Amino acid sequence: ATTPAASVPHSLTFPLLHIASTMSRCLVLQSEVQSFIERCMIAVGTKPAHAKSLADVLVEGDRRGHYSHGLNRMDMYVKDIQTGICSKDGEPIIEKETVATALVNGNNLLGPVVGNFCMELAIQKAKNAGIGWIVARGSNHFGIAGYYSMQALQEDMIGMSYTNTSPLVVPTRAKECTLGTNPISVASPANDGDSFVLDMATSAVALGKVELHHRRGDIIPEGWGCDSHGKLSTDPGKVLSGGGLVPIGGCEATGGYKGFGLGMMVEVFCGMLAGSQYSRHIRTWKVTDRVADLGQCFVAINPESFASGFKDRMSDLLSLHRNLEPAEVGSPVMAAGDPERIHMQRCEDLGGIPYHINVINHMNGVAKNIGVSPLLPSNRPMTE
């Protein structure tokens, strides 16, 4: 029988999704975060529908435990709209299409607006042709890649999403950042609402993890990043100043060239097919002197077009791995998507999403500057 992911104790989740001590955390209702983000975006001129699209994906990021891609990023989107570097008017348009494919111009709109348009189109084409493969140019940062691949699950389809990003990764044997963290997400349905949801960067870690260690004055594990000479370094300062992240696998001897290859594969699906900016031509991370013009790719596949019994086999595959005897007692084997499910169950049990008080205070400061009220509550400390 399939072991439900949510039945694994919260204390056994991966470190990425660990909820920190109650001292520095406060609880915010999902509806409060949603409303807050929408109101902040509308205050700087975003269309209400576009503001909702952004809020939906940011809240889902936090609910799934990916705090680096949620409320924490709201000020970046506010700034992009405020400065006009990201468009607030218009809608994505289809520039070229066949029965199963399309090229979309995102018209420099918010990434989630482009992503939702493309994934909806991919699903529609997959219903008619068995597969929908959509690429977009003229897009922007779209939050967690899994948000789009998971939309296919609602139609019992496989979903995939990819995006290129600002260059932060140094390729194997190189010294210069020429690839983004270029995430890959694949979501596949199983029986009874279960699913496999892979959502990963093709860099060893996210940049935010290195930044966090730097602020704390801690060294980083070897295999996260390199210095300006392309040599692995445990000094986060060297990684952030002239160095860069390394691909999944770390150095060449431990398979880093495979992560390098995966990052380039994402660029083939995104920048190459879409005709967007790519590699070192994409603007520097957090430098908004020009439009991003990111390339993105969205795919939906209808399993009904292939061998029957897909969801049964998928459930068996998940069960086979979840029920393996763990190498370490108390640390069960988890499939992709399981840690996120546990975090979502945790939020449900708590009745809200736990946030670090510093994030709440910072975003409330952003809101005050643009005349938004009410602010996020900061007087609801976690009590467990």
N, C-alpha and C positions, 0 to 999 in steps of 0.2 A: 504494500500500500504506500501511497505517496505520503511523505512526512510534510505536513503543512509548514511553510517557512515561518509563519507567525508563531508556531509553537516552540521555537527555539528561544531560550531565555535571553532577555535583552543584554545581560552581562556578557554574552558570548558573541556579540556582533564584532565586526571588524573595527579596528581603531578609528578608521576614517569617519565612522558614524557614531562614535562614542559621544554621549551627552555629558558635558562637563559638570563639575560640582555645582550643587544648588546655590552656593554662595554667590556666584557671578551670573546666575541665570534667572530670567523671569519668563513667565508664561504669557503668551499672547494668543488670543483666539484666531483661528484661521480666517474668519470673516473680518476681523479687525485688520489683519495684515493686508488682505485682499483690498479692502476699502481704502486703506491708507495709501497703498501703491497707486491705485487708480486715481485717487484725488490729487496726489502729487504730480502724476503725469498730465492730468487734465489741466492742472494749474499752470503748466508751462506751454499749453496749447495743443496737447495731444488729443486726437479724436477719442471720445468715450469708448468706442468699440476697440480701438487700437490699444488704449490704456488697459482695458480688460484683458486683451490677449497677452500683454506683457505681464500683468499681475498674475494671471493664471499660471504661467510657466515659472515665474519666480517663486510663488508660494509652493508649487509642486516640488520645486528643487529643494526648498527647505523641509517640506514634509517628508521627502525621501532621504533627508540627511545630508544633502549636498549643499551645505551652507555657503560655500564659495560662489555658488551660482544662483543665489536667491536674493532676499532682501538686501544682503550685503553689497549687491551690485547696483541697487536702485539709483544711487547718485550718479553713476556713469550714464545711465539712460536719460536721467533728468538733464544732465549737462549736454548730452548729444542733441536733445530736442531744443534746449535753451539756446545753444550756439548756432543752431540751424545746420549743423554738419550731418544730421540725420533728418530726413523729411517727415513732416507731420501730415501732409496732405497727399491725396491720391491713393491708389490701390495697386497691387501687383498686376502685371498683364502677361498674357501668353504671347510670345513672339513667334514661336514655331512649334508645331505639334504633329504627331502621328497618332494612330489608335492606342499605342502603348507608351509614347514618350512625349515630353514637352520641354521647351526651353522657356523659362519665366524670367521676366525683368522685374526685380523687386522694387524698382524705382526708389532705391535708397531709403525704404521705410524700415521701421523697427523690425528686427529679426523675427520675432514671433509672428508678426503679421504675415511676413513672407513664408515662414515655415508652415503655418496653418493652411495657407492658400495652397501651397505645393503638396502637402501631405493629403489634403482633401482631394486634390486632383489625381494624385497617385492612386488613392484607394478607388476612386471612380473608374479610372482606367483599368485597374486590376479586376474590378467586377465585370468589365466588358471583355478584356483581352487576356486575363490571367496574371498580368503584370503591369505595373505602372512605374515608369522610371522618369523622374522629373529633376532637372537641374535648374538652379537659379543663379543669376548674377545680380549685382546691385543690391546685395543684402547687408545685414549688420549682425552683430552678436545676437544669438537666438536662445541663450540660456542652456539648459541641459539638453543634450542631443536625444536622450531617451524620451523626452516629452513627445517628440514627433513620431519616433518608431512605435511607441506604445499606442498611438491613435489607431494603428492597424489592428491591434488586438480586439478592439470593439467590433470589428467585422470578421473575426476569426481568421485574420490574415497575418503573414509575417511582415514586419515593418523594418525598414533600415533608414538611418539618417547619418549624414556626414557633413562636416563643414571645415573649410580651411580657416586659419586664424593668423594673427600677427606673428612674425617670426620670433620664436623663443627657444627653439631647439637646434642644437649643434649636431649635424650629421656625423656618423662614424668616420673617423680619421680627419675631421675638419676642425676649424677653430672659430667659425662664424655661424651665427644663427641664420638659417635659411628656411626653416620649416616651422609651422605653428604646432600647437599641441594636437591639432587635427584629430578630433574625436571620432570614434566609431560607435554606433549603436545599432544593435539588432534585437528585435523583440519577436518572440514566437509563442503562439497560444498553445495551451495544453487543456486538459479536461478540468471542469469545475472551477473555471476562472483562474487556474494556475497558469504560470507563464515563465519563460526564460527571458530575462531582460539584461542584455549586455550593454553597458554604457561606460566607455573608457577612453581616456586620452591615449595617444600613441607616444607620448613622452612618459618617462619613468614616473614622474609625479607632476602635480599641478604647481604652477609658479607660486601660488599662495602659500603652499607648505614651506617652501624655501624662505619666503618673506617672513613667515611666522617664526621660524627658527632664528632668523637674523634679528628680529625684534627682541627675542628672548635671550640672545647672546649664546645660543646653543649651536653645536656643530651639527651637520647633516650627515645621514648615512652615506657611505660611498656608493656611487651608482645613481645618485639623484641629479648631479650637475657637474659641470667642468669649468675650469678657469679660462682666461683669455688665450691660453696656449693649447686649448683642447684637451688638457689633462684632467682626469677626474679629481674633484676636490671635495673636501668635507667642510670647507669654509663657505658659508652662505654668502658672505660679502663678496668673495671672488666670483661666485656664480652670478650674482646680481650686477656686478660691475665689470662688464667686459667679457664675461663668460656666458653660460647659458645652460638650459636644461639638456639632458641627454635622452635619447630614445629609450623606449622600453627595452630592457635587457642590459642597459648600462654600456660598458665598454665593448669593444669588438670581441674579446675573448669570452665574454658571457652572453653573447648573442645580440648586442646592441644593433648590429646591422639589420636584424629582422624588424626591430621597431622602426628603424630608419626607412626600411622598405614599406612598412605599413603606413607611415606618415606620407610617403610619396604616393602610395596607392590612393589615399584620401584626396591628395591634390589632383590626381588623374580624374577622379570622379567629380571633383568640384571645380577648381580653377581651369583645368584643361577643357573639360566638356562645356563649361558654362561661359568661358571667355571672360571671366572676372579677373581681378588682380590675383596674383599667386606668389608664393615663396617670398623672396626678399622684396618684391614689389608691393606687398601689402604694408600699410602704414605701421609704424612702430606702436607697440602696445601702449595704450593710454595717451598717445600723442594724437590729438584730434585736429591736426592741421589740414587734413583733407578727408574726403569720404572714404569709407572702408572698402566698398565694392567687393564684399566677400562672395566666394562661390560656395554653393551648398547643393546637396544631393539628397533626394527623398525617394524611397522605393517601397512599393507595396506588392506583395506576391500572394496570390490566392492558392493555398495548398490543395484546394479541390481540383485544380488543373493537373495535379500529379497523383501519386499513389494514394488510394483510399486508406483511412485509418491513421492519418497524420497525428491528430491530437492524442490518440491512444499511445502511439509510439513516443510522442513527446513527453507524456506523463511518465511513461516507463523509464525514459532516459533520465528525467529529473529524479525519480524515485531511486533508481539504481545508484546515483551519486550521493544523494542526501542520506541514504541508508548505509553508506560505506562505514566500516569501523574507523573511527578517527585515530590519527597518529598520537594525538594528545587527548586524554580523557577530559571531557568538558568543552572541547572545541570541535563541534560537529562540522562535517563537510557541508558547505553551502553552495548552491548554484547561483549563477549571476541573477541578481534581482532579489535574492533572499535577504541580504542585509538591509536593503531599502524597505522591504516589506515589514521587517521587524521594527524599523524606525517609525514607519507609518502607524503601526499598531501601538507603539509607545506613545505617539502623539495623541492617538485616539483615547488611550487609557488616561492620559494626563488631562485631556479636554482642551488641548491647545498645542502650539508649537513652542518649545523652549528656545529662547534666544539669549545670547550673551548680552549683558546690560550695556556694554560698550557699543554694540551694533545698534541697539535701540536708541541710545542717547545720540549717536552720530546721525542716524536717519531723522530723528526728531529735529536735530539742528538744521538739516537740509530742508525739512518741511517748513520750519519757522521762517527760513530765508525766502521762501516762495509764498508765504502767507497761508499755509495750509493748517487747518485745525478741524477736529481734535487730533492730537498727537497719539502715538502709540503708548499704551499704558506701561509705565515702568515700575509700578507699585505692586506687582503681582509676583513676588519671589517664589521660586519653586519650593514646595514643601512635600517631601517624600518620606 
